């Protein structure tokens, strides 16, 4: 069975740390939005069998066209028990629409982009006060025409944009915003992956099958990501509204909180490493102490054996050695005492 929604463009992005994104471009008209809503059915898990068949067909098509054609091995991050249809609900969406003319007010932009977020007809008058994770960004107001050229709505599930441009320019404009969105989502899933690896290292039973990274490897991976894999909003663009879009994407996806949690877990990893090092040093110290004790006993027996021979030179050598050690110790104590007097400690 073929999916009803056409797949016109597929892109696979693979990052150095193992996080990968498969992007799918779906094009539809405003009057066909009901079929898209029925296909994704956001916020619900109880679809009809007909819709489930479409979802499975869609996911199979993605796997056949992209994932199985690559030499790399991939797994869906959110899929559990082989149910790949949940990926459609957990995937972060970027909605982009175009309008024939510019917008007179930010209220119009907010209404249109919010409807995009809810996957409903753009001109519909719809409001939902239960949603608290919604924020808006718009372009600057033109000083001559006193109107706006674009706006967006950012939530924890998606970002929705509308541009006052023609249909032909829409894909290129949306692709630029897709890269900005992917940068924020990359940080989110990198944090999730690091937390999962730390969980596997410390929570799972020891001896279970499966590769577990060492504490040193986990610390290095986390520190490398924090140092080189994250960007602050001020580093993104010189345009304030673009920086604001990125800041909201980071905020809505909880990236800052996840990075803070990773830093706390790095501290726990350090404590665990120190505990292991202390236990290792204690074991080594015990071995050295045992060998040292044996050496002392051996030295005492050898000294007794020398003295037992009754030779005068042995007694003289032993006495001179004791006097030399005592003199050296007295000199060290004297130097330490004079230094403390110069500093005024005594």
Secondary structure, DSSP 8 states (H G I E B T S, - for coil): ---SS---EEEEEE-TTS-EEEEEE----GGGHHHHHHHH-TT-----HHHHHHHHHHHHHHHHHTGGGSSS----SS-BTTBTTHHHHHS-EEEEEE-SS-BS-HHHHHHHHHHHHHTS-TT-----TT--SEEEEE----TTT--BSEEEEEESSEEEEEESS-HHHHHHHHHHHHHHHHHHHHHHHHHHHHHHHHHHHHTS-TT-SS----HHHHHHHHHHHHHHS---GGGT-SSHHHHHHHHHHHHHTTHHHHHHHHHHHHHHHHHHHHHHHHHHHHHHHHHHHHHHHHHHHHHHHHHHHHHHT--HHHHHHHHHHHHHHHHHHHHHHHHHHHHHHHHT--
